[in-house]
Amino acid sequence: MKRNIIQVKGVKKAYRDVEVLKGVDFEVEQGGIFALLGSNGAGKTTMIRIMATLLKADAGSVQINGFDINKNPRDIRGSISLTGQFAAIDEILTGRENLQMIAKLRHLKNPNQVADELINRFGMSEAADRRVGTYSGGMKRRIDIAMSLVGKPKIIFLDEPTTGLDPEARLEVWKIVKELSTSGTTVFLTTQYLDEAEQLADKIAILHGGKIIAIDTLEGLKKLFPPAKVEYVEKQPTLEEIFLTIIGKKGDN
C-alpha cells in the first residue's frame, strides 16, 4: 500500500484583507501524479509556495515526506524540488553548465557525472553544449525540469509547467512528467489547463473559493457529473464540463 508523502490540513493564507486559502485539506500518495486544478487567482501558486517552504501559512499543518513544515523545513527542502511557471535557467551558460552549476550548489561530489546522466536521461546530447539562449521553449523547459532532478528529490513541484508553450512543447513536457512518475518520483503539479490534468493526473483536486471543493480520480469526478444524455451515442463528460459543473454547484451555496 502506498503511503501519503504529502499531508495538508486546514491551511489558511491571507494577504492583508484578502483570504486566498480558507482551510485547504488534501493528501498525496507517493509515486503518483497529483494535479491541483483551478482558475487564475485560485491560490494554486500560494499553496505550492507554502509546501516548498517559501511562504509561511497563517494556520494549518503540512507534512512533507514525514517532516513537519514548521519544525523541519531544512529536511523538507532536501526532499523536494520546485520548477516555477517560468524557466529558471542561465541562458548565457550551456545546458551542461547549468546542470553542473546546480550539482555544485547542492554540494554533490561528481557534478560532471550528474550532468552527463541527466543529459542522457532527457535526450539532450545534441543540445547540451549549446547556450541555453538558443533553445526552443520546449527544450528550455526540459533543461529546467532536468535541473530540478539534480540530487534525486523524492517530490517535484511543477507550478503550471506548460504556461506559454506551444502544443508540441506541451506534449514534450507531458511525456517527461509521465516518465518522472514511472521512475518513482512524486509529481505535484498545478495547472489551469483542464486537458493537462485529464492527461497526466492519477488524482485531481479542484481549488475554488479558497478551498478544495472536489478531489478524486478522473473517473471519480465523472460520477459527479449528471448522467450522460443518450442521443445517437452516449456522450462522456470532459474534465472541462465536470470542472464547470462542480464550481457552479459550489458557487450557488
C-alpha positions as CSV (number, residue, x, y, z in Angstrom):
1,M,0.0,0.0,0.0
2,K,1.4,3.4,-1.0
3,R,1.9,5.9,1.8
4,N,0.9,9.5,1.8
5,I,4.0,11.6,1.1
6,I,2.2,14.9,1.5
7,Q,-0.4,15.7,4.1
8,V,-2.1,19.2,4.2
9,K,-4.7,20.0,6.8
10,G,-6.6,23.2,7.4
11,V,-4.1,25.5,5.6
12,K,-5.1,29.2,5.5
13,K,-3.3,32.2,4.0
14,A,-4.4,35.8,3.6
15,Y,-2.7,38.8,2.0
16,R,-3.8,41.8,4.0
17,D,-7.6,41.6,3.9
18,V,-7.8,39.1,1.0
19,E,-8.2,35.5,2.2
20,V,-6.7,33.3,-0.5
21,L,-6.7,29.9,1.2
22,K,-9.6,29.3,3.6
23,G,-8.7,25.9,5.0
24,V,-7.2,23.6,2.4
25,D,-7.1,19.8,3.0
26,F,-5.6,17.0,0.8
27,E,-3.2,14.1,0.8
28,V,-0.8,13.0,-2.0
29,E,0.3,9.4,-2.4
30,Q,3.9,8.6,-3.0
31,G,5.0,8.0,-6.6
32,G,1.8,9.4,-8.3
33,I,0.9,12.5,-10.3
34,F,-1.3,14.8,-8.3
35,A,-2.9,17.8,-10.1
36,L,-4.1,20.9,-8.3
37,L,-6.6,22.4,-10.7
38,G,-8.0,25.9,-10.5
39,S,-8.6,29.2,-12.3
40,N,-6.1,32.1,-12.3
41,G,-6.0,33.6,-8.8
42,A,-7.4,30.5,-7.1
43,G,-4.4,30.2,-4.8
44,K,-2.5,27.3,-6.6
45,T,0.9,29.1,-6.5
46,T,0.3,30.2,-2.9
47,M,-0.3,26.6,-1.9
48,I,2.8,25.3,-3.7
49,R,5.0,28.0,-2.2
50,I,3.8,27.1,1.2
51,M,4.6,23.4,0.6
52,A,8.0,24.4,-0.8
53,T,8.8,26.3,2.5
54,L,9.0,29.6,0.6
55,L,5.9,31.1,2.3
56,K,4.5,30.6,5.8
57,A,0.9,29.6,6.2
58,D,-1.3,31.6,8.6
59,A,-2.8,28.4,10.0
60,G,-3.0,24.7,9.4
61,S,-0.4,21.9,9.2
62,V,1.8,20.5,6.4
63,Q,3.7,17.2,6.4
64,I,6.2,16.5,3.5
65,N,8.0,13.2,3.4
66,G,7.3,12.7,7.1
67,F,8.6,16.1,8.1
68,D,6.7,18.9,9.7
69,I,7.0,22.1,7.7
70,N,7.4,24.3,10.7
71,K,9.7,22.1,12.7
72,N,11.9,20.6,9.9
73,P,11.9,23.0,6.9
74,R,15.6,22.1,6.1
75,D,14.7,18.4,5.8
76,I,11.8,19.2,3.6
77,R,14.0,21.3,1.3
78,G,16.3,18.3,1.0
79,S,13.4,16.1,-0.2
80,I,11.8,18.4,-2.8
81,S,12.5,20.4,-5.9
82,L,10.4,23.2,-7.4
83,T,10.0,24.3,-11.0
84,G,8.1,27.6,-11.4
85,Q,6.0,28.9,-14.1
86,F,9.0,30.3,-16.0
87,A,12.2,28.5,-16.6
88,A,14.8,29.5,-14.0
89,I,17.9,28.9,-16.1
90,D,21.0,30.9,-17.1
91,E,20.7,31.5,-20.8
92,I,24.4,32.5,-21.2
93,L,25.5,29.1,-20.0
94,T,25.2,25.8,-21.9
95,G,22.7,23.2,-20.8
96,R,25.5,21.1,-19.4
97,E,26.9,24.1,-17.5
98,N,23.5,24.8,-16.0
99,L,23.3,21.2,-14.7
100,Q,26.8,21.3,-13.4
101,M,26.2,24.6,-11.6
102,I,23.1,23.2,-9.7
103,A,25.1,20.0,-8.8
104,K,27.8,22.2,-7.3
105,L,25.3,24.3,-5.4
106,R,23.8,21.1,-3.9
107,H,27.4,20.1,-2.9
108,L,27.3,16.8,-4.9
109,K,30.6,15.0,-5.4
110,N,30.6,14.5,-9.1
111,P,28.8,17.4,-10.9
112,N,30.1,16.4,-14.3
113,Q,28.8,12.8,-13.9
114,V,25.4,14.2,-12.6
115,A,25.1,16.4,-15.6
116,D,26.0,13.6,-18.0
117,E,23.4,11.3,-16.5
118,L,20.6,13.9,-16.8
119,I,21.6,14.8,-20.3
120,N,21.3,11.2,-21.4
121,R,18.1,10.7,-19.5
122,F,16.4,13.7,-21.1
123,G,17.8,13.0,-24.6
124,M,19.7,16.4,-24.7
125,S,23.1,15.2,-26.0
126,E,22.9,17.2,-29.3
127,A,22.0,20.5,-27.5
128,A,23.9,20.0,-24.2
129,D,26.9,22.2,-25.2
130,R,24.9,25.0,-26.8
131,R,24.0,28.1,-25.0
132,V,20.5,27.8,-23.5
133,G,19.6,31.1,-25.1
134,T,19.5,29.3,-28.4
135,Y,17.0,26.6,-27.1
136,S,13.3,26.4,-28.1
137,G,10.7,26.9,-25.4
138,G,10.2,23.1,-25.0
139,M,13.9,22.5,-24.7
140,K,14.3,25.3,-22.1
141,R,11.5,23.6,-20.0
142,R,13.2,20.3,-20.5
143,I,16.5,21.5,-19.1
144,D,14.7,23.4,-16.3
145,I,13.0,20.1,-15.2
146,A,16.3,18.2,-15.5
147,M,17.9,20.8,-13.2
148,S,15.1,20.2,-10.7
149,L,16.1,16.5,-10.6
150,V,19.7,17.2,-9.6
151,G,20.1,15.4,-6.2
152,K,17.3,13.0,-6.9
153,P,14.5,14.7,-4.9
154,K,11.6,12.4,-3.8
155,I,9.0,15.1,-4.8
156,I,9.0,17.6,-7.6
157,F,6.6,20.5,-7.6
158,L,5.7,21.8,-11.1
159,D,3.8,25.1,-11.0
160,E,1.9,25.5,-14.3
161,P,4.7,23.7,-16.2
162,T,3.4,24.3,-19.7
163,T,2.4,28.0,-19.4
164,G,3.3,29.8,-22.7
165,L,4.4,26.7,-24.5
166,D,3.2,25.7,-28.0
167,P,1.3,22.4,-28.4
168,E,4.3,20.4,-29.5
169,A,6.3,21.6,-26.5
170,R,3.4,20.9,-24.1
171,L,3.3,17.3,-25.3
172,E,7.0,17.0,-24.7
173,V,6.6,18.2,-21.1
174,W,3.7,15.8,-20.6
175,K,6.0,12.9,-21.7
176,I,8.6,14.0,-19.2
177,V,6.1,14.2,-16.4
178,K,4.8,10.7,-17.1
179,E,8.4,9.4,-17.2
180,L,9.2,11.0,-13.8
181,S,6.2,9.3,-12.2
182,T,7.2,5.9,-13.8
183,S,10.6,6.2,-12.2
184,G,9.1,6.7,-8.7
185,T,9.2,10.5,-8.3
186,T,6.1,12.0,-6.8
187,V,4.9,14.8,-9.1
188,F,2.7,17.6,-7.7
189,L,1.6,20.0,-10.5
190,T,-0.6,23.0,-10.6
191,T,-2.5,23.8,-13.8
192,Q,-5.4,25.8,-15.2
193,Y,-5.4,23.6,-18.3
194,L,-8.1,21.0,-17.9
195,D,-6.8,18.7,-20.6
196,E,-3.4,18.7,-18.9
197,A,-4.9,17.4,-15.6
198,E,-7.0,14.9,-17.6
199,Q,-4.0,13.5,-19.5
200,L,-1.5,13.4,-16.6
201,A,-3.0,13.1,-13.1
202,D,-3.7,10.0,-11.1
203,K,-5.7,12.2,-8.7
204,I,-7.2,15.7,-9.3
205,A,-8.1,18.3,-6.7
206,I,-10.2,21.3,-7.6
207,L,-9.3,24.5,-5.7
208,H,-12.1,27.1,-5.8
209,G,-13.0,29.9,-3.4
210,G,-10.0,29.2,-1.2
211,K,-11.0,25.5,-0.6
212,I,-10.7,22.1,-2.1
213,I,-14.2,21.5,-3.4
214,A,-13.6,18.2,-5.0
215,I,-10.8,15.6,-5.0
216,D,-10.8,12.2,-6.8
217,T,-9.5,10.3,-9.8
218,L,-10.9,11.4,-13.2
219,E,-13.3,8.5,-13.1
220,G,-14.5,9.5,-9.7
221,L,-15.0,13.1,-10.7
222,K,-17.0,12.0,-13.7
223,K,-19.6,10.5,-11.3
224,L,-20.3,14.0,-10.0
225,F,-21.5,15.0,-13.5
226,P,-25.1,14.4,-14.5
227,P,-25.7,11.1,-16.3
228,A,-24.8,11.2,-20.0
229,K,-27.6,12.1,-22.4
230,V,-28.2,9.3,-24.9
231,E,-28.9,10.6,-28.3
232,Y,-27.2,8.6,-31.1
233,V,-24.2,7.8,-28.9
234,E,-23.5,8.2,-25.2
235,K,-21.5,11.3,-24.6
236,Q,-19.0,11.1,-21.8
237,P,-18.3,14.4,-20.0
238,T,-14.9,16.1,-20.4
239,L,-13.0,17.3,-17.4
240,E,-13.8,20.9,-18.5
241,E,-17.6,20.1,-18.2
242,I,-17.0,18.4,-14.8
243,F,-15.0,21.4,-13.5
244,L,-17.5,24.0,-14.6
245,T,-20.4,21.9,-13.1
246,I,-18.6,21.5,-9.8
247,I,-17.6,25.1,-9.3
248,G,-21.0,26.2,-10.4
249,K,-22.7,24.0,-7.8
250,K,-20.4,25.2,-5.1
251,G,-20.8,28.8,-6.1
252,D,-24.6,28.6,-5.7
253,N,-24.3,27.5,-2.0
